[in-house]
Amino acid sequence: MTTTIAPTVAELDRELNATVLEGRILDAFERFYADDVVMQENAAAPVAGKAANRERERQFVESIEQFHHAAILGAAAEGDRSYSEWLMDVTFKGGIRVKLEQVAVRQWRNGQVTHERFYYNAGNA
């Protein structure tokens, strides 16, 4: 009998981040996020549920005219939480180019993200 070892939070987080860096944001969302996920931007009100957050992610992706660059400066995992520091350079439709620096904090359960919060300086966005 063969036993399968579940991937660690660090392994899952690396895979999720790699999928995003490949430009497959919506694929990453479908694969790694729980049905009851709660997502939050800075101090904004949290958004609950996969359907509502899928729509937010879809709107974000569709708002991008050109994706210039993305990089992860560092990442860590401890227990059921993961952290990653991102740099992104995008031009949104209408010609507004943004260089965003943010930290994503994810809470994991059973191989899926159940809570994600982004911290960034909104003045730079």
N, C-alpha and C positions, 0 to 999 in steps of 0.2 A: 504494500500500500504506500503510495506516494503522498506526502503532505506538502501542501503549498504554503509558503510563508508569505503573509500579506506584506505589501510594500510599506516602508516607514513613511511617516509624515514628511520627512526630509526628501525622500525619493519621489513621493507624489508631488510635492511642491516644485521640485526641479523639473518634473515632467510638465506640470501645468505652466510654469514659467517659460519653458522651451517652446511649448505650443503657442503661447502668446507672442513670443519673439519671432516665430515663423509667420506671424500675421494671422493666425487662426484663432482669433479671440472668441468667436462664437462657438467654434468646435470645443475649445477649452471649457467654456461655460457649460455646454451640454454634458460634457464628460465628467467634470470634476465638482459641479455644484449640486448640493442637495435640493430636494423639492421645497424644503422649508428654510432655505437660505435667507439670511438677513444681510443686506449690504448697506454701507453708510459712507458718505463722502464727508470728511472732516467732521464738523459739528452739525451738519444737516440732519434732518429727521431720517431715521433708518427706513429702508424699503424692504418689506417682508414678502417672501414667496418667490419661487423660481419664475413664474410667469411674468410678474411685475419687473423683476430684475432682468429677465431676458429682453423685455421691451426696452429697458434703459440701455442695456449693452448694445442692442441692435441700433438704437438711435445714435449712440456714440460712434459706432463703426460707420454708419451711413453719413455722419457729419464730417468725416475725414475726407479731404480732397487728396492729400498726399502724405504718406507716412515716410518721413526722412530717415529716422533712426530711433532705435530703442536699445537700451542696455541695462543690465542688472549690475549694480555696483557691489552688492553683497546680499547674502541670504543666510538665514539661520532657522533652525527648528529646535523647539524644546517641548517635549511632551506632545500635546495635541495642538500646538500653535506653531505657525511659521511666519517669518518676517522677510521681506525683500525690499531693497532700496532700488528704485527705478529712475532712469533718465529717459525721457521721450521727447522727440522733436517731430511735431506734426503741423501740417497746414490744414485748417478747417475750411470747409466750403465758404466762399466769400473772401478767401485770401488771408485770413488771420493765422499767422504762424505762431506756435506756442512751443516753448521749451519747458517741459514739466519735469519737476523733480518731486518724487513722492515715495512714501513708504506704504506698503500693503501689509496688513496684519490679518492673518487668516486663522480661524478656528476650524479644526477638522474633527469629523466623527465618521467612523466606518468608511474611510477612504474618500470622503467628500467634504467640501467646504460648507460649513453651516453658518459661518459669520465671516464677513470681510469688511474691513474698514480701511479707507485710504486717508493718509495724513499728508497734507502739502500746504505750501504757502499760496493761498488763492491770489495774492497780489502779483505773483509771477505768472499766473495762468493767462 
